[in-house]
Amino acid sequence: SVNFSGSKGVIGIIGAGNFTKMTMLPALKGSDAFYKYIASAGGVSGTALAKKYGFSHSTTEYQDIIQDKEVDLVFITTRHDKHASIVSDALLAGKNVFVEKPLALNNEQLELVIKSHNESNATLTVGFNRRFSPHAIKIKRLVATGPMNVIATMNAGHISANVWVHDLNIGGGRIIGEACHFIDLISFFTGSKVNEVCMNAMGINPGENTDNASILLKYEDGSTGVINYFSNGSKAYSKERVEIYSQNRTAIIDNFRQTTGFGFKGFSRLKTRLDKGHKNQFKQLINFIKSGGPPLIPFDEIVNTTRASFAAIESLKNNSWIKLS
């Protein structure tokens, strides 16, 4: 893996929606980043956030950020359909990039990103934050190696049909838009890559934008993953539950608040407040930008996860297992 040399940590953010406001900026607090730009389509939300968090510039043109020589790191949190093209522009301008998931909505967009990444000397990080949660890190240390079975259940809750996330051209649907978090997490635990995918969805003729589905993953090392992404459960039940079975041991992550181990020597429980890894992810990212080193998530893993999410939809359409070539 390639190591990168450090820089100052001057950042520009493209996109001033809910994720930026509610999750990203609060999580970036105390990370030692230098806030320079925030860009938003209308300008109003960006200017308000710029004032609140002490950014020196607010703009409606994201090109301003990409062309600024001082900016070391560009955050992209726009609507999903814009991710790939802005990532590509930023990489070609030599900027390190952090983009919220999903990286791309289809193969064409993904190929654009791969090409730009190959032509750039900058790095790309996708916001697969759950691998940075203390719960995930703990399990990774305990389980270490060898084929394992992982089941991740997302009790995602209902989102009404007219919300943009469901629009295949804008949001890409919730499987590509959100289930990718768990493909990444299972890949993190196994340390392997997905090579086959099968998806089964609820209903007589489920659509591509289903949000009630089970995804089966086969890994190169023989590990298996199951992602249950359901929107028809109770809000009273945990939103996320991950189960890991390996070498006569079992670990259960309950909502990234409590992890319980069964059969592990010297480990039975980890309790925290809700911690899906956002803060740690941004802390490590700014640290990486300033001091260099290996990328937070290897690029080939990001590509594999993205391809696997596309394969899930293809599997539903073809009613078969899909091999990732």
C-alpha positions in Angstrom: 0.0 0.0 0.0 1.1 3.5 -0.8 2.1 6.0 1.9 1.3 9.6 1.5 3.1 12.6 2.9 1.4 15.2 5.1 0.1 18.7 4.6 -1.6 21.4 6.6 -5.2 20.2 6.9 -7.0 23.1 5.3 -10.5 21.9 4.5 -13.4 22.8 2.2 -16.9 21.3 2.5 -19.2 20.9 -0.5 -22.7 20.4 0.6 -24.4 22.0 3.6 -27.4 19.7 4.2 -28.4 17.7 7.3 -25.5 15.3 7.4 -23.0 18.2 7.3 -24.9 20.1 9.9 -26.0 17.4 12.3 -23.2 14.8 12.1 -20.1 16.0 10.3 -19.3 19.4 11.7 -20.1 18.3 15.3 -17.8 15.3 14.8 -15.0 17.4 13.2 -14.9 19.5 16.4 -11.5 19.2 18.1 -9.9 17.5 15.1 -7.4 20.4 14.5 -8.6 21.0 10.9 -8.4 24.5 9.5 -11.9 25.5 8.2 -11.7 27.5 5.0 -14.7 27.0 2.7 -18.2 25.7 2.8 -20.2 25.5 -0.5 -23.9 25.0 -0.8 -26.3 25.2 -3.8 -28.4 28.1 -2.4 -25.7 29.7 -0.3 -28.0 30.4 2.6 -27.4 27.2 4.6 -23.7 27.3 3.8 -23.3 30.9 5.1 -25.2 30.1 8.3 -23.0 27.1 9.0 -19.8 29.0 8.0 -20.7 31.6 10.6 -21.5 29.1 13.3 -18.3 27.0 12.8 -15.9 29.8 11.8 -15.3 29.1 8.1 -13.7 32.1 6.4 -15.5 31.6 3.1 -19.0 30.6 1.9 -19.6 30.0 -1.8 -22.2 28.6 -4.1 -19.5 27.4 -6.6 -17.8 24.3 -5.5 -15.1 24.9 -8.1 -13.8 27.8 -5.9 -12.8 25.1 -3.3 -11.3 22.7 -5.8 -9.2 25.5 -7.4 -7.9 27.0 -4.2 -4.2 26.0 -3.7 -4.5 26.1 0.0 -7.2 23.5 0.4 -5.7 20.0 1.2 -8.9 18.1 1.8 -12.4 18.4 0.2 -15.5 17.0 1.9 -18.4 16.1 -0.4 -21.8 15.6 1.2 -24.1 16.5 -1.6 -27.0 14.5 -2.9 -25.9 11.0 -4.0 -26.1 11.5 -7.8 -23.4 14.3 -7.6 -20.8 12.4 -5.6 -18.9 10.7 -8.4 -18.5 13.7 -10.7 -17.4 16.1 -7.9 -15.1 13.4 -6.5 -13.6 13.0 -9.9 -13.1 16.8 -10.4 -11.5 17.2 -6.9 -9.1 14.2 -7.4 -8.0 15.6 -10.8 -7.4 18.9 -9.2 -5.0 17.1 -6.8 -7.2 17.4 -3.7 -7.6 14.7 -1.1 -11.2 13.8 -0.9 -13.7 12.6 1.7 -17.1 11.7 0.3 -20.1 10.5 2.1 -21.5 7.1 0.9 -22.4 6.0 -1.7 -19.3 6.7 -3.8 -21.3 6.1 -7.0 -24.8 5.0 -8.2 -23.8 2.9 -11.1 -20.8 1.4 -12.9 -20.3 4.3 -15.3 -19.9 6.7 -12.3 -17.6 4.3 -10.5 -15.4 3.9 -13.6 -15.1 7.7 -13.8 -13.9 7.8 -10.1 -11.4 4.9 -10.7 -10.0 6.7 -13.7 -9.6 10.0 -11.9 -8.1 8.2 -8.9 -5.5 6.5 -11.1 -4.6 9.8 -12.7 -4.3 11.7 -9.4 -1.7 11.6 -6.6 -4.4 12.4 -4.0 -6.3 10.1 -1.8 -10.0 9.1 -1.5 -11.9 8.2 1.7 -15.5 7.2 1.7 -17.6 7.7 4.9 -17.9 4.1 5.9 -17.7 5.2 9.5 -18.8 2.0 11.3 -15.4 0.4 10.9 -14.1 3.3 13.0 -16.5 2.6 15.9 -14.8 1.3 19.1 -17.1 -1.7 18.9 -15.9 -2.6 15.4 -12.3 -2.1 16.3 -12.7 -4.3 19.4 -14.2 -7.1 17.5 -11.6 -6.9 14.7 -8.9 -7.3 17.3 -10.6 -10.3 19.0 -11.6 -12.2 15.9 -8.4 -11.5 13.9 -8.4 -14.0 11.1 -10.0 -17.0 9.4 -13.3 -17.5 7.7 -16.3 -16.2 9.7 -20.0 -15.7 9.4 -21.3 -12.2 9.9 -24.9 -11.1 10.0 -25.8 -7.4 10.0 -29.4 -6.4 10.5 -30.5 -2.9 9.9 -33.9 -2.1 11.3 -33.9 1.0 9.1 -37.5 2.3 9.6 -39.9 3.5 7.0 -39.2 6.5 4.7 -42.1 7.6 2.6 -42.0 6.7 -1.1 -41.6 10.2 -2.4 -38.3 11.0 -0.5 -35.3 11.5 -2.8 -33.3 8.6 -1.3 -35.7 6.2 -3.1 -35.3 7.9 -6.5 -32.9 5.7 -8.4 -31.4 8.6 -10.3 -30.8 10.9 -7.3 -30.5 8.7 -4.2 -29.9 5.3 -5.8 -32.3 3.6 -3.4 -31.4 2.6 0.1 -29.5 -0.6 -0.7 -26.8 1.2 -2.7 -27.2 4.3 -0.5 -27.0 2.7 2.9 -26.5 -1.0 2.9 -23.0 -0.3 1.6 -22.1 0.6 5.2 -22.5 -3.0 6.2 -20.7 -4.4 3.2 -17.8 -2.3 4.2 -18.1 -3.4 7.9 -18.2 -7.1 7.1 -15.2 -6.7 4.7 -13.4 -4.9 7.5 -14.0 -7.9 9.9 -13.1 -10.6 7.4 -10.1 -8.7 5.9 -11.3 -10.2 2.6 -13.1 -9.1 -0.5 -16.6 -9.9 -1.8 -16.6 -12.2 -4.8 -20.3 -13.1 -5.1 -23.6 -11.5 -4.2 -27.2 -12.6 -4.0 -30.2 -10.5 -3.0 -33.7 -11.5 -2.0 -36.4 -8.9 -1.4 -39.8 -8.8 0.2 -43.0 -8.7 -2.0 -44.3 -10.3 -5.1 -42.5 -8.0 -7.6 -40.0 -6.0 -5.6 -38.6 -2.9 -7.3 -34.9 -2.0 -7.5 -35.4 0.7 -4.9 -36.6 -1.9 -2.3 -35.7 -1.3 1.3 -36.8 -4.7 2.6 -34.2 -7.2 1.5 -31.5 -9.7 2.5 -28.1 -9.6 0.8 -25.9 -12.7 0.9 -22.1 -12.1 0.4 -19.5 -14.7 -0.4 -15.9 -13.7 0.4 -12.7 -14.8 -1.2 -11.5 -16.3 2.0 -14.7 -18.4 2.5 -16.3 -16.0 4.9 -20.0 -15.3 4.5 -22.0 -12.1 5.1 -25.7 -11.5 5.4 -27.1 -8.0 5.4 -30.8 -7.8 6.4 -32.0 -4.3 5.4 -35.5 -4.0 6.6 -37.8 -0.9 6.8 -40.9 -2.7 8.2 -39.8 -3.3 11.8 -40.5 -1.6 15.1 -38.9 1.7 16.0 -38.7 0.4 19.6 -36.2 -2.2 18.6 -32.4 -1.6 18.1 -31.7 0.1 14.8 -28.5 -1.9 14.1 -27.4 -5.3 15.2 -24.2 -7.1 14.0 -23.4 -10.8 14.9 -20.0 -12.4 14.3 -19.5 -16.2 14.5 -15.9 -17.4 14.4 -13.9 -20.3 15.8 -16.5 -21.3 18.5 -16.9 -17.7 19.5 -19.7 -15.2 19.0 -19.8 -11.4 19.3 -23.0 -9.3 19.2 -22.9 -5.5 18.6 -26.1 -4.0 19.7 -26.7 -0.6 18.1 -23.1 0.5 18.6 -23.8 1.0 22.3 -23.0 -2.5 23.6 -20.9 -5.4 22.4 -21.2 -8.7 24.1 -18.7 -11.5 23.6 -19.3 -15.2 24.1 -16.4 -17.7 24.3 -13.7 -15.0 24.1 -10.9 -15.2 26.7 -10.9 -12.1 28.8 -13.6 -10.3 27.0 -17.3 -10.2 27.8 -18.7 -6.7 27.3 -18.0 -3.2 25.9 -20.4 -0.4 26.7 -20.3 3.1 25.3 -22.7 5.9 24.4 -24.0 5.5 20.8 -20.7 5.5 18.8 -20.9 4.7 15.1 -17.4 5.9 14.6 -17.9 9.3 13.0 -15.7 11.2 15.4 -12.9 8.7 15.3 -13.1 8.6 11.5 -12.7 12.3 11.1 -10.0 12.5 13.7 -8.0 9.8 11.9 -8.7 11.5 8.6 -7.4 14.9 9.6 -4.4 13.2 11.3 -3.7 11.3 8.0 -3.9 14.5 6.0 -1.5 16.3 8.3 1.0 13.5 8.9 0.6 11.2 6.0 0.8 7.4 6.0 -1.5 4.7 4.4 -5.0 5.7 3.4 -7.7 5.0 6.0 -9.5 2.5 3.7 -7.6 1.0 0.8 -9.0 2.1 -2.5 -9.5 -1.4 -3.8 -11.7 -2.2 -0.8 -13.8 0.9 -1.5 -14.2 -0.2 -5.1 -15.1 -3.8 -4.1 -17.8 -2.6 -1.6 -19.3 -0.3 -4.2 -19.3 -3.0 -6.9 -20.9 -5.4 -4.4 -23.8 -3.0 -3.8 -24.5 -2.7 -7.5 -24.3 -6.5 -7.8 -27.1 -6.8 -5.1 -29.5 -4.8 -7.4 -28.4 -6.8 -10.4 -29.0 -10.1 -8.5 -32.6 -9.0 -7.7 -33.2 -8.2 -11.4 -31.7 -11.5 -12.7 -32.9 -13.6 -9.8 -29.4 -15.2 -9.4 -26.0 -15.0 -7.8 -23.8 -12.3 -9.4 -20.0 -12.9 -9.6 -17.8 -9.9 -9.2 -15.2 -10.3 -11.9 
